[in-house]
Amino acid sequence: MGRGPDVGQALVRAFAKGYLDVPYCLHSDNHGRSRGYIDEAGRLRWASVGSMPIRGITGGTREHTVGSSELLSALSYVERTHDLLALRSQDTRTSDALDAGTTAADLRQA
């Protein structure tokens, strides 16, 4: 799998063969074939493992297509689930006054 006595050379070969592939990384050595997504329970999952030799241990056998709206939703997951809750607990208004459409930015401006 592109291994060698020098770890630097082994890493270069592994990236060249696609054995190492970082999701959404724009570096020219990265193949960009792997993708991740956040599932309904908030867990990071592989949408595609590209050429990485981990297909049998990733927990899924079929690829999951990630569209632009799902990617945007995943990128704001922490804000929606953790930051917003923290800001709500610091807010002097009752939680009943905060509707589901309230964003972290709304609370920062209040």
Disulfide bonds with the S-S distance in Angstrom:
none
